[in-house]
Amino acid sequence: MTLERAHNLTVRRIILPDMVLNWFLGAVLLFVPRTVDSLLGTASLLPAIAYQGMGVLFLVFAAWQLTVVRRGAATPAGLVFAALMAEVPVLALTAALVFGNFPLLGVWRVVLWIGDIYMLFLGTWYLALARWLAKNTGIAA
């Protein structure tokens, strides 16, 4: 795969659908946090403001993704930012799933693990592409 093809694939086939998912998740977490909390577990998991804070982060990231999609290009620095936006929640979610004693319903535990693994691979891809772009374009990451 060429660098140009990897870059275009990332913008059109990875960032675009991820952006749609992030707009959706952000809106749901921001506007109906209590519904999210009641669907996830057998008891309350987090205060509404925690879900709303996560929702705002999803929306901010989706807004950044929208600028990347509209430009049709991602910079190495932008890809590093995207990687951090994926990997930091991976650490927090992994710790919560492994060490937290949250009363999650079984299906949601599986969904959260799948999302965690997805974000791990996504962040890894963004970092690899950022390094590849920086190396071949001379633009610092």
C-alpha distance (Angstrom), angle and dihedral (degrees) to the residues before:
residue distance angle dihedral
M1 . . .
T2 3.77 . .
L3 3.78 123.5 .
E4 3.81 91.3 -114.7
R5 3.79 91.9 51.4
A6 3.83 92.2 47.3
H7 3.80 89.9 49.6
N8 3.82 93.6 48.7
L9 3.80 91.3 45.0
T10 3.79 89.7 52.1
V11 3.80 94.7 49.8
R12 3.81 98.0 41.6
R13 3.80 104.8 29.0
I14 3.80 104.2 28.4
I15 3.81 110.0 25.4
L16 3.83 95.8 39.4
P17 3.84 97.7 55.7
D18 3.81 90.9 37.6
M19 3.81 88.2 53.1
V20 3.81 91.1 54.2
L21 3.82 89.7 49.7
N22 3.82 91.1 48.6
W23 3.84 93.0 50.3
F24 3.81 89.0 51.4
L25 3.81 96.3 45.3
G26 3.80 92.1 43.7
A27 3.79 93.1 52.1
V28 3.80 93.7 45.7
L29 3.80 93.4 48.0
L30 3.79 92.8 45.1
F31 3.80 99.7 44.6
V32 3.81 105.2 31.3
P33 3.82 106.2 27.1
R34 3.79 95.3 147.0
T35 3.80 91.2 53.2
V36 3.80 89.8 51.4
D37 3.79 90.4 49.6
S38 3.79 92.9 49.8
L39 3.83 92.5 48.2
L40 3.81 95.0 49.7
G41 3.76 102.8 54.8
T42 3.72 150.9 12.1
A43 3.82 90.0 -110.0
S44 3.78 135.6 20.8
L45 3.81 110.4 -66.4
L46 3.80 106.6 -176.6
P47 3.79 137.8 2.2
A48 3.81 115.3 -94.4
I49 3.80 92.0 -110.5
A50 3.82 90.5 61.5
Y51 3.82 90.7 56.6
Q52 3.79 90.5 44.7
G53 3.81 91.1 51.3
M54 3.80 89.9 51.8
G55 3.79 88.8 47.8
V56 3.80 91.7 54.4
L57 3.82 90.3 50.5
F58 3.81 91.0 50.7
L59 3.82 90.1 50.2
V60 3.82 94.1 47.6
F61 3.79 90.3 50.2
A62 3.82 91.3 46.5
A63 3.82 89.2 52.2
W64 3.81 89.6 53.5
Q65 3.80 89.6 48.0
L66 3.81 89.3 51.8
T67 3.81 90.5 57.1
V68 3.81 90.3 50.4
V69 3.81 92.2 49.6
R70 3.82 92.7 46.1
R71 3.82 91.2 50.3
G72 3.78 91.2 42.3
A73 3.79 90.4 -138.0
A74 3.78 140.5 86.1
T75 3.79 124.5 -155.9
P76 3.80 124.1 -141.1
A77 3.82 89.9 -111.7
G78 3.80 90.5 49.9
L79 3.78 91.2 50.5
V80 3.82 90.8 50.5
F81 3.82 87.9 51.4
A82 3.82 89.4 50.1
A83 3.80 90.7 48.7
L84 3.81 91.2 52.5
M85 3.81 90.5 47.5
A86 3.81 87.2 55.5
E87 3.81 101.5 38.6
V88 3.82 101.3 44.8
P89 3.83 91.6 58.3
V90 3.83 88.3 45.5
L91 3.80 89.3 61.0
A92 3.80 93.0 46.1
L93 3.80 94.9 44.7
T94 3.79 93.5 45.5
A95 3.80 90.8 51.1
A96 3.82 90.6 47.9
L97 3.81 93.3 48.5
V98 3.80 95.0 45.1
F99 3.81 102.1 36.8
G100 3.80 104.6 19.4
N101 3.75 119.1 91.7
F102 3.79 94.9 -144.9
P103 3.80 116.6 162.9
L104 3.81 92.7 -127.9
L105 3.75 121.2 166.1
G106 3.83 109.5 -112.8
V107 3.78 96.8 -113.6
W108 3.81 91.6 52.9
R109 3.79 91.9 49.5
V110 3.83 87.7 56.8
V111 3.82 92.2 45.4
L112 3.81 91.2 50.6
W113 3.83 91.6 49.4
I114 3.80 90.0 50.3
G115 3.80 90.2 49.3
D116 3.79 90.4 47.7
I117 3.80 92.5 52.6
Y118 3.82 90.6 45.1
M119 3.82 90.6 53.6
L120 3.81 91.2 46.8
F121 3.80 91.9 55.4
L122 3.80 92.3 40.8
G123 3.81 92.8 53.4
T124 3.79 91.2 45.8
W125 3.82 90.7 51.9
Y126 3.82 91.6 48.9
L127 3.81 91.4 51.3
A128 3.80 92.7 47.4
L129 3.81 92.1 48.9
A130 3.82 91.9 46.0
R131 3.79 90.2 53.5
W132 3.80 91.8 46.1
L133 3.82 92.2 48.9
A134 3.81 93.0 46.2
K135 3.77 91.6 48.9
N136 3.80 94.7 49.3
T137 3.81 100.8 36.9
G138 3.79 101.2 36.1
I139 3.80 90.6 -126.0
A140 3.79 110.4 135.5
A141 3.77 118.9 -120.0
